[in-house]
Amino acid sequence: MNTDEERTIISSTVAQPPAGEATIVFAQDMADRTQMSVSQECPVCHTTNPPGEVYCAECGFLLSGPPPESVEEASAPVACLVASDGREFALNPGRNSIGRANADVLLTDPSISRTHAAITLEEGRCLVEDLGSTNGTRVNGENLVPHQPQALRDGDEIAFGGLSLRVAIPEGYAAAPATAAEEASPLAAEPSPARFIDEESGVEYPIPTGTLTIGRRSANDIAFPTDPYVSGRHAQVSFDGETLTLTDIGSTNGTVVNDDRLAPNTPVPLQDGDLVQMGQQRLRVRLAPIPEEEGEVVDEAAEPLAADNPPPGDETPGLW
């Protein structure tokens, strides 16, 4: 609309201009129109968006907002997955989700689950973890145990369902020996008793001991890159093995637990069955019983077997 107004003003100041001047005015007008209709590049993922877009079509970043502090970290891939046809799927520092929907590495093969696996690049290590996918994940032909991270090396072949990709890792991210990875993650051998479950898709997000960040940027431990209502860094969840707490870290649209909006930067304990809402995400909290309680149940179940008077010398109650 402003272009039309400018063109009207220019034409009203000159009566029947010569052809040369008319050509100059028209060229300037087209230059103005080109400048006003310029495409917008997202400062986070560098995707070129059509004029008039409010959010980035690739990562959901608010294009009119200030560039995030971690732009360089989020947009500088240090490794990649290479398909047989040469296509490359960039991997950024931190946790990269892999799946058929709402994933950092989006793979449309029908044998791949919506949330299939995750590859994490941190502290000079590259780890892959199957997230309980339907068709599993294999590294060099060996099936991964779900929720048990495994170190990767440059050139390893990963099969997500029926799709095979080659790992390309810089020297600085050479995988550590398996024993070192196990020492660095002593809880990796057992599934975490705490997790979020997406109410709509059923996708599970395990929560290990420690603190995880939640947000729209892929550098977060739990990322929702396609939800424009989730902030770049929205919240964080902490688990000490028994107590699970959630903290909103000053998000734009807030975090709600069981219809109660959380005060920013105030940790709130979560219970099994609680409903967490952030942006368009609805996550159900699941907490398994702590190991001590499970041990007590086993002991009580074994006691009646001891009353059956096993044969003398049999040291194991209930065996004949």
C-alpha positions in Angstrom: 0.0 0.0 0.0 2.9 2.4 0.8 4.4 1.6 -2.6 1.2 2.8 -4.4 1.2 6.0 -2.3 4.9 6.7 -3.3 4.1 6.1 -7.0 1.2 8.5 -6.9 3.3 11.2 -5.3 6.1 10.8 -7.9 3.7 11.0 -10.8 1.9 14.1 -9.6 5.0 16.2 -9.4 6.0 15.7 -13.0 3.6 16.5 -15.9 4.2 14.3 -18.9 7.9 13.5 -18.1 10.2 12.5 -21.0 10.6 8.9 -21.7 14.1 8.8 -20.1 12.8 10.3 -16.8 9.8 8.0 -16.8 12.1 5.0 -17.1 14.2 6.3 -14.2 11.2 6.8 -11.9 9.8 3.4 -12.7 13.1 1.7 -12.0 13.4 3.5 -8.7 9.9 2.4 -7.8 10.6 -1.2 -8.6 13.8 -1.0 -6.5 11.7 0.3 -3.6 9.3 -2.6 -4.1 12.1 -5.1 -4.1 13.5 -3.8 -0.9 10.1 -3.8 0.9 9.5 -7.5 -0.2 12.9 -8.9 0.7 13.0 -12.4 2.2 13.9 -12.8 5.8 16.7 -15.0 7.0 16.3 -16.7 10.4 19.2 -15.8 12.8 18.9 -19.2 14.4 18.9 -21.8 11.6 19.6 -19.4 8.7 16.5 -20.6 6.7 15.3 -18.1 4.1 11.6 -17.3 4.8 9.1 -15.6 2.4 8.2 -11.9 3.0 5.5 -11.5 5.7 6.3 -14.6 7.7 6.1 -14.1 11.4 7.8 -17.3 12.5 10.6 -19.2 10.9 9.1 -22.1 8.9 12.0 -24.4 9.9 12.6 -23.8 13.6 9.7 -21.6 14.8 11.8 -18.6 15.8 10.0 -15.2 16.1 11.6 -13.4 13.2 10.8 -9.9 14.6 12.5 -10.8 17.9 16.2 -10.2 18.8 18.7 -12.8 17.9 19.2 -15.4 20.7 22.3 -15.5 22.7 23.2 -19.0 21.5 22.8 -18.4 17.8 26.4 -19.4 17.0 26.2 -22.5 19.0 22.9 -23.6 17.6 23.8 -22.9 14.0 27.3 -24.4 13.8 27.0 -28.1 13.1 30.1 -30.1 14.2 29.1 -33.5 12.8 26.6 -35.0 10.4 24.8 -38.1 9.2 25.4 -39.0 5.6 22.9 -40.9 3.5 23.8 -43.3 0.6 22.8 -40.7 -1.9 25.1 -38.1 -0.4 22.5 -36.1 1.5 23.8 -34.7 4.9 21.9 -34.2 8.1 23.7 -31.8 10.3 24.2 -32.5 14.0 24.6 -29.6 16.4 26.3 -29.5 19.8 24.1 -30.9 22.5 21.2 -33.3 22.1 19.8 -33.9 18.6 16.4 -35.7 18.4 15.9 -38.1 15.4 12.5 -39.2 14.1 9.7 -39.0 11.7 8.0 -35.9 13.3 9.0 -32.9 15.3 12.7 -33.9 15.3 16.0 -32.0 14.8 17.0 -34.7 12.3 13.7 -35.3 10.3 13.7 -38.7 8.5 10.5 -39.5 6.6 11.2 -43.2 6.1 8.0 -45.1 7.3 10.1 -47.6 9.3 11.3 -44.8 11.6 9.3 -43.9 14.7 8.0 -40.4 15.4 10.6 -40.1 18.1 13.1 -42.7 17.3 16.6 -41.9 18.7 18.9 -39.1 19.9 22.5 -38.3 19.2 24.3 -36.1 21.7 27.5 -34.2 21.1 29.2 -33.0 24.3 32.5 -32.9 26.0 34.3 -34.4 23.0 32.0 -37.4 22.9 29.3 -38.5 20.4 26.6 -40.8 21.9 23.6 -42.4 20.2 20.5 -43.6 22.2 17.5 -45.5 21.0 14.4 -44.0 22.6 12.2 -47.1 22.5 11.5 -47.1 18.8 9.3 -49.7 17.1 11.9 -51.0 14.7 15.0 -50.4 16.7 18.4 -48.8 16.1 21.6 -50.6 15.1 25.2 -49.5 15.1 27.5 -51.5 12.7 24.8 -54.2 12.7 24.5 -54.5 16.5 21.1 -53.8 18.0 21.1 -51.0 20.7 19.4 -51.6 24.0 16.7 -48.9 24.4 17.7 -45.9 26.6 21.3 -47.0 26.8 23.6 -44.5 25.1 26.5 -45.9 23.0 29.6 -44.1 21.9 30.1 -43.5 18.1 33.2 -43.1 16.0 33.7 -41.5 12.7 32.6 -43.8 9.9 30.2 -45.9 12.0 27.0 -47.0 10.3 23.7 -46.4 12.0 20.5 -48.0 11.0 17.3 -46.3 12.2 14.6 -48.8 11.3 15.3 -49.6 7.7 17.3 -46.4 6.9 21.1 -46.6 7.1 23.3 -43.6 7.5 27.1 -43.1 8.0 28.4 -41.0 10.9 30.9 -38.2 10.0 32.5 -36.8 13.2 35.4 -34.4 13.4 38.6 -35.5 15.2 37.7 -33.4 18.3 34.6 -35.5 18.8 36.3 -38.9 18.6 34.4 -41.4 20.7 35.8 -42.4 24.0 36.3 -46.0 24.9 33.2 -47.8 26.1 34.5 -48.1 29.6 35.1 -44.4 29.8 31.6 -43.7 28.6 30.1 -46.0 31.2 32.1 -44.3 33.9 30.9 -40.9 32.8 27.3 -42.1 32.8 26.9 -44.6 35.7 23.1 -44.6 35.4 23.0 -45.2 31.6 22.6 -49.0 32.1 19.2 -48.7 33.6 16.1 -46.8 32.3 15.2 -43.7 34.3 12.2 -44.0 36.6 11.1 -40.5 35.7 9.8 -39.4 32.3 7.4 -37.1 30.4 4.9 -38.7 28.1 3.3 -36.6 25.3 -0.5 -36.8 25.7 -1.1 -36.7 21.9 1.6 -38.8 20.4 2.7 -41.0 23.2 6.3 -40.1 22.8 8.3 -40.6 26.0 11.1 -38.3 27.2 13.3 -40.0 29.8 14.6 -37.8 32.6 17.9 -39.1 34.1 19.4 -37.9 37.3 20.5 -34.3 37.0 19.0 -31.2 35.2 17.6 -31.0 31.7 16.7 -27.9 29.8 13.4 -27.7 27.8 12.8 -25.3 24.9 12.4 -24.6 21.2 16.1 -24.5 20.4 17.7 -27.8 19.4 20.5 -27.2 21.9 18.1 -28.1 24.7 17.9 -31.6 26.2 14.2 -31.8 25.4 13.5 -29.7 22.3 10.2 -28.7 20.6 11.6 -26.9 17.5 8.2 -26.6 15.7 6.2 -25.1 18.5 6.3 -21.3 18.2 4.7 -20.8 21.6 7.6 -22.5 23.4 10.5 -20.2 24.2 14.0 -20.8 23.1 14.9 -21.8 26.7 11.6 -22.3 28.4 12.0 -24.4 31.5 14.3 -26.9 33.2 13.5 -30.2 35.0 15.7 -31.7 37.8 15.7 -35.2 39.2 17.8 -36.5 42.1 16.7 -40.1 41.9 13.6 -39.5 44.1 12.3 -36.0 43.7 11.4 -34.4 40.4 11.1 -30.6 40.1 10.1 -28.3 37.3 11.2 -24.6 37.0 9.9 -22.1 34.5 13.0 -19.9 33.5 11.2 -16.8 32.4 9.4 -18.1 29.4 7.2 -15.8 27.3 4.0 -17.9 27.5 4.6 -19.5 30.8 4.4 -23.1 32.1 1.3 -24.7 33.7 1.1 -27.7 36.0 -2.4 -29.1 36.6 -4.0 -25.7 35.5 -1.7 -23.7 37.9 0.7 -21.3 36.2 4.2 -21.5 37.6 6.0 -18.5 39.0 9.2 -17.9 37.1 12.4 -19.2 38.5 10.6 -21.1 41.3 11.2 -24.9 41.4 7.9 -26.9 41.8 7.9 -30.6 42.8 6.1 -32.9 40.4 4.1 -36.0 41.2 3.2 -39.1 39.2 0.2 -38.2 36.9 0.7 -34.4 36.9 0.0 -32.7 33.6 2.6 -30.1 32.4 1.7 -27.7 29.7 4.1 -25.4 27.8 3.2 -23.9 24.5 1.2 -26.5 22.6 2.8 -29.4 24.5 0.9 -31.5 27.0 3.2 -33.8 28.9 2.1 -36.3 31.5 4.5 -37.0 34.4 5.4 -40.6 35.1 7.4 -41.6 38.2 8.2 -45.3 38.9 8.5 -46.6 42.5 12.0 -46.1 44.0 14.2 -49.3 44.2 13.8 -49.6 48.0 10.1 -50.1 47.7 10.5 -52.6 44.9 12.9 -54.6 47.1 10.5 -54.7 50.0 7.8 -56.1 47.8 10.1 -58.9 46.6 11.1 -59.8 50.1 7.4 -60.0 51.2 6.5 -62.2 48.2 9.4 -64.6 49.1 8.4 -65.1 52.7 5.4 -67.5 52.2 7.6 -69.8 50.2 9.9 -70.3 53.2 7.0 -71.8 55.2 6.7 -74.8 52.9 9.4 -76.7 54.8 11.9 -77.4 52.0 14.0 -80.5 52.2 17.0 -80.4 54.7 20.1 -78.8 53.2 18.2 -76.8 50.6 19.3 -73.3 51.3 17.0 -71.7 48.7 13.4 -71.4 50.1 10.7 -72.7 47.8 12.9 -74.9 45.6 12.4 -78.7 45.5 
